[in-house]
């Protein structure tokens, strides 16, 4: 199964690979800072459509926080422009995936982190979560260009674990061996 994941925003992180294959990805700035929403929306629709057309995934997923839409604005979390943009980006990815007949999942950031980092990691504060995801990527030998890309990698693993339990089991053993080389069969 080929998976394509997005960490949506003006700077959109992405990751792609068949499960068990070599991951590729990066970050794409959709528009210069201060661009109007129409430009950002158009660039996102083009980018997502191009990525699906290029990689032909079996499944697309994106990270989407309902806290953004629930309106954590005014609490240092976000602002009305971000709320509007994120909601539009959500609809854009869902719509393109539907038109191209590709299954599309939206995943809460906390769910992705729990799958990637382990239990108890879903409620980390934003900066702690970003640092933990980056560290896990480094531990796994995954290169990333920024936190948008590392979040897309985190999401890719969360979706892969859910889609393929055998991959999840193999990954769990590999993670134990990375952390303790004296586990049976590693040394």
FIMIKE-558095 format. One record per residue (C-alpha): x, y, z; chain; residue in three letters; residue number from 1. Coordinates in steps of 0.001 Angstrom, whole numbers, plus 524288, in hexadecimal, padded with zeros to 5 digits. Layout:
N
      u      v      w  kette  rest   nr
      X      Y      Z      A   ALA  NUM
...
REM end
This chain:
187
      u      v      w  kette  rest   nr
  80000  80000  80000      A   UNK    1
  80545  80D6A  7FC2B      A   UNK    2
  802F1  81860  805F3      A   UNK    3
  803B1  82718  803F6      A   UNK    4
  80291  82FD8  80FE9      A   UNK    5
  801B2  83E80  811CC      A   UNK    6
  803E4  8477D  81D58      A   UNK    7
  7FB88  85279  81807      A   UNK    8
  7FE96  860D6  8190E      A   UNK    9
  80462  86BCD  810FA      A   UNK   10
  810BE  863AA  81266      A   UNK   11
  80B9E  855F9  80FAC      A   UNK   12
  813CC  84A4B  813A6      A   UNK   13
  81212  83DBB  80BFA      A   UNK   14
  816D7  82FA9  80C1E      A   UNK   15
  814F3  82491  80271      A   UNK   16
  818B3  81645  80172      A   UNK   17
  8130E  808DF  7FFB8      A   UNK   18
  81240  8027B  80D25      A   UNK   19
  81FA9  7FCC0  80FA9      A   UNK   20
  825BC  804FA  804C0      A   UNK   21
  82EF2  81091  804E4      A   UNK   22
  82874  81CF3  809B4      A   UNK   23
  82988  82975  801F3      A   UNK   24
  823FF  836A0  8055E      A   UNK   25
  82684  8449C  808BE      A   UNK   26
  81FD5  85188  80B03      A   UNK   27
  81948  85A41  80105      A   UNK   28
  81693  86897  80391      A   UNK   29
  809BA  86AA0  7FCAE      A   UNK   30
  80AAE  87962  7FBB1      A   UNK   31
  81301  884A4  800B4      A   UNK   32
  80FF6  88A23  80E26      A   UNK   33
  804A0  89397  80DAC      A   UNK   34
  7FE56  88D6D  801A2      A   UNK   35
  7EFA0  88DED  800B9      A   UNK   36
  7E7B6  881C8  803AB      A   UNK   37
  7E41B  87FD2  7F567      A   UNK   38
  7F254  87E4A  7F174      A   UNK   39
  7F509  87501  7FCB2      A   UNK   40
  7E8D7  86CF6  7F987      A   UNK   41
  7EC3D  86C1C  7EB22      A   UNK   42
  7FA30  867F6  7EE02      A   UNK   43
  7F59F  85DA3  7F7A3      A   UNK   44
  7EBCC  857E0  7EE2C      A   UNK   45
  7F61E  85778  7E386      A   UNK   46
  80080  85197  7EC6C      A   UNK   47
  7F7D8  846FF  7F235      A   UNK   48
  7F25C  8435E  7E4DC      A   UNK   49
  80003  842D9  7DEFE      A   UNK   50
  8052C  83A6D  7EA1E      A   UNK   51
  7FA00  830C1  7E8FF      A   UNK   52
  7FBA7  8304F  7DA41      A   UNK   53
  80A61  82E62  7DB37      A   UNK   54
  80AE7  82428  7E602      A   UNK   55
  7FDCA  81D5C  7E3E0      A   UNK   56
  7FBC8  819F1  7F23E      A   UNK   57
  7F1DB  81015  7F6E1      A   UNK   58
  7EF25  818B6  80292      A   UNK   59
  7F0E2  82705  8060E      A   UNK   60
  7F0C8  82C49  813E9      A   UNK   61
  7F278  83981  819FA      A   UNK   62
  7F456  83EA1  8279D      A   UNK   63
  7E92E  84728  82BE2      A   UNK   64
  7E6B4  84CA5  83955      A   UNK   65
  7D89C  84ECE  83D21      A   UNK   66
  7DE03  8583B  84750      A   UNK   67
  7E11C  86163  83C1C      A   UNK   68
  7D2FA  86179  837C3      A   UNK   69
  7CDAC  860F5  8459A      A   UNK   70
  7D344  86E81  84734      A   UNK   71
  7DEC8  86E88  85054      A   UNK   72
  7E159  87C23  84B00      A   UNK   73
  7E436  8867A  85503      A   UNK   74
  7EAEA  87C5D  85D8A      A   UNK   75
  7F7E5  87D62  8567C      A   UNK   76
  7F467  871BF  84DF4      A   UNK   77
  7F086  877D2  84106      A   UNK   78
  7E8FA  882B9  83A69      A   UNK   79
  7DCF2  883E2  831CD      A   UNK   80
  7E509  883C3  82537      A   UNK   81
  7EB44  876DB  8290B      A   UNK   82
  7DE1B  87118  82CC8      A   UNK   83
  7D83D  874E1  81FA8      A   UNK   84
  7E406  87044  817ED      A   UNK   85
  7E505  8631D  81EE5      A   UNK   86
  7D687  86083  81D09      A   UNK   87
  7D7B5  8638D  80E8C      A   UNK   88
  7E3C5  85B02  80D0B      A   UNK   89
  7DC7B  84FD4  81378      A   UNK   90
  7D15A  850F5  809B4      A   UNK   91
  7DB04  85223  7FE81      A   UNK   92
  7E225  8457B  801A0      A   UNK   93
  7D57B  83E29  80429      A   UNK   94
  7CFBD  8431A  7F763      A   UNK   95
  7DB79  84015  7EEDD      A   UNK   96
  7DCE4  83294  7F4C5      A   UNK   97
  7CE81  82FF5  7F23F      A   UNK   98
  7CF54  83483  7E422      A   UNK   99
  7DB7A  82C30  7E1C7      A   UNK  100
  7D53C  8208F  7E8D0      A   UNK  101
  7DFC8  81F3E  7F322      A   UNK  102
  7DC53  81BEB  80122      A   UNK  103
  7DF1B  82781  809F1      A   UNK  104
  7E06C  82780  818BD      A   UNK  105
  7E199  832EB  821EF      A   UNK  106
  7E94B  8301D  82E34      A   UNK  107
  7EA03  837E1  83ACA      A   UNK  108
  7F80C  83BDB  83E00      A   UNK  109
  7F734  8353E  84B56      A   UNK  110
  7F327  82852  84507      A   UNK  111
  7FEA0  828EA  83BA1      A   UNK  112
  80838  82BD1  846A1      A   UNK  113
  80324  8209D  84F09      A   UNK  114
  80521  81730  843B4      A   UNK  115
  812A4  81C7D  8405E      A   UNK  116
  81815  81FB9  84DD5      A   UNK  117
  8108B  816A1  856CA      A   UNK  118
  80627  817BD  86144      A   UNK  119
  8063E  823DB  8698A      A   UNK  120
  80BA3  82C68  85EA8      A   UNK  121
  7FEA4  83114  8593B      A   UNK  122
  7FCD8  83C47  862BC      A   UNK  123
  80A07  842D9  8616D      A   UNK  124
  809F2  8518C  85FBF      A   UNK  125
  80C85  85636  851D6      A   UNK  126
  81B24  858F2  8530E      A   UNK  127
  81DB1  84CA1  85B1A      A   UNK  128
  8162C  84496  85125      A   UNK  129
  81DB1  84A39  845A6      A   UNK  130
  82AAC  8479D  84C7D      A   UNK  131
  826B2  839A6  84FFB      A   UNK  132
  8226C  836B7  841FB      A   UNK  133
  82F32  83C27  83C95      A   UNK  134
  83702  83405  84648      A   UNK  135
  82F91  827B2  8429F      A   UNK  136
  8322D  82A6A  83447      A   UNK  137
  840B9  82BC1  83732      A   UNK  138
  84084  81F32  83F4C      A   UNK  139
  83A73  81823  833B7      A   UNK  140
  84470  81DD5  82A4D      A   UNK  141
  83A2C  825EB  8233E      A   UNK  142
  83EB3  832AC  81D6E      A   UNK  143
  83582  83E5A  81D9C      A   UNK  144
  8367D  84C7D  81953      A   UNK  145
  82E2A  852A7  82411      A   UNK  146
  8234F  84FD8  82DC0      A   UNK  147
  818FC  84FA0  822F6      A   UNK  148
  82046  84483  81C52      A   UNK  149
  822CB  83D29  82914      A   UNK  150
  8144A  83E47  82C7D      A   UNK  151
  810D8  8388F  81F1A      A   UNK  152
  81A35  82D40  821DE      A   UNK  153
  813E6  82B14  82F2A      A   UNK  154
  806A9  82AC2  8289C      A   UNK  155
  80B88  8215F  81E10      A   UNK  156
  80F94  8178F  82880      A   UNK  157
  802B8  8190D  82FDD      A   UNK  158
  7FAFF  815F7  82393      A   UNK  159
  8042F  80AD6  81FAA      A   UNK  160
  802DE  8047E  82D1E      A   UNK  161
  7F410  804EB  82C2C      A   UNK  162
  7F3B5  80024  81E15      A   UNK  163
  7FD73  7F4FC  81FC2      A   UNK  164
  7FE31  7EE72  82D2E      A   UNK  165
  809B1  7E60B  828AB      A   UNK  166
  81164  7F264  82589      A   UNK  167
  80DDA  7F7B6  832F3      A   UNK  168
  812D2  7EB4E  83996      A   UNK  169
  81F9A  7EB4C  831D4      A   UNK  170
  8216E  7F9AF  834FB      A   UNK  171
  81F35  7F76D  84387      A   UNK  172
  829F1  7ED29  843BE      A   UNK  173
  8330C  7F5EE  83BEF      A   UNK  174
  8306B  80146  84550      A   UNK  175
  833D9  7F8C0  85107      A   UNK  176
  84083  7F4C1  84A5F      A   UNK  177
  843EB  802EA  8472C      A   UNK  178
  8427E  80680  8556D      A   UNK  179
  848F1  7FA58  85B22      A   UNK  180
  8526D  7F327  8523A      A   UNK  181
  8533D  7E7CC  85BE3      A   UNK  182
  84552  7E375  8596D      A   UNK  183
  8452E  7D582  8542B      A   UNK  184
  84979  7D49D  84617      A   UNK  185
  84F1B  7E255  84537      A   UNK  186
  85CB6  7E05D  84AB6      A   UNK  187
REM end
